[in-house]
Amino acid sequence: MVTPTAAMTPSMRARWATVVLAVHDTGIGIAAQDQAQLFEAFRQVDSSLTREKGGTGLGLYLVKRLTELHGGRVTLDSAAGRGSCFRIVLPKASLLVETGTPAGVA
């Protein structure tokens, strides 16, 4: 996916006990001092009235909350000027369906 200012690349891989979903982008990046607040409800790095990007500040909060409810975690690797990589790491055990079989296994 390409936006006017960045390219994003989603990926997924399964490890022994986890599934990792990752989104890499080539955007402006996020300074270390701003990263923690990204996962708070209704918080944005740029909360000024003149900001260029819209949104309510709930997206990453909901991603983190839902991931944690499934026993997983969200990580962020970013620095100003070099883009970002958000990863969702979920234990495979949380992906079991009602039958007790892993999702995608017949």
N, C-alpha and C positions, 0 to 999 in steps of 0.2 A: 504494500500500500504506500502511496506517495502523497504527501500533503504539499501545500505551496512552499513550505520551508524545511521539510524533513521526509526521509524515507523510513518506513517501519517494516520490520521483518518479524512475523510471528514464528515460533517454533515449538515443538513438543518432543520430549524424549522420555522413555521409561528407564528407570534404573532398577536395581534389585528390589528395593522396598519403597520407592517413590516414583511419582510422575512429575516432571518439571515442565511447566508451560512458561515460555519466555517471549517477551516482546522487546526487540531492540529498535532504537530509533537513532537517527543522525541529527536530531534537533539541537537546540541551544544548550541542553544539559541543565542540571540542577545543582547549585552550590551546596556543599556539605551542610552548612548551617541552616538551609531551607528544607532539607530532606525529611526530617522527623515530622514536621507539620503537615506534609502532604497526605498523611494517613489519618488526620483528624477530621471529624465531621465539620463541614461548612468552612474549611480552611483552604486557602489557595496561596501559592507563593506570592503572586502579584494580586493583592486585594485592592489596588488603587482604582479610582473611578475611571481612569483612562486606560485600563488594561485592554490589550488587544484580543485576548481569548475569553470566551464566555464560560458558563458552567456554574454549578452551585457549590462545588467542592465536596460532593458526596461520592463520586465514582470510586476513587481509591480507598476511601473509608469503607465502602460496602464490599469491595474486593477483599480487603484485609479481614474484615469481620466474618464474611462467609467462608473464607479460606481457613481462618482459625476455628470456626465451628466444625470444620471437617478434619481438624487435627493438623492442619498445615501451617505454612508461614509464607509471607511475601517478603522478598528482598529487593533492594534497589542498588544498582551500581551506576553511578553517574558523577559527573563533574561538569562545572560550567564550561561551555565551549566544546564538549566532546560527545554529546548525546547521552542516552540512558538505556539501561536494560532492567526491566522489571521482570522478576521471576516469581511464579507461584509454585511452591513445592508441596505436594500432597502425598500422604502415605497411601500406598495401594490399597491397604485395608479399608480406607474410607470410601473407595470406589466400588465396593461390593454391592451388588443388587440384591433384592429381596430373597432370591433363591440361594444366596450364599456363594454364588459363582462370580468371579470377577467380571466386570462389564466387558463385553466384547468376546467372551468365551462361550461357546455353545455347549 
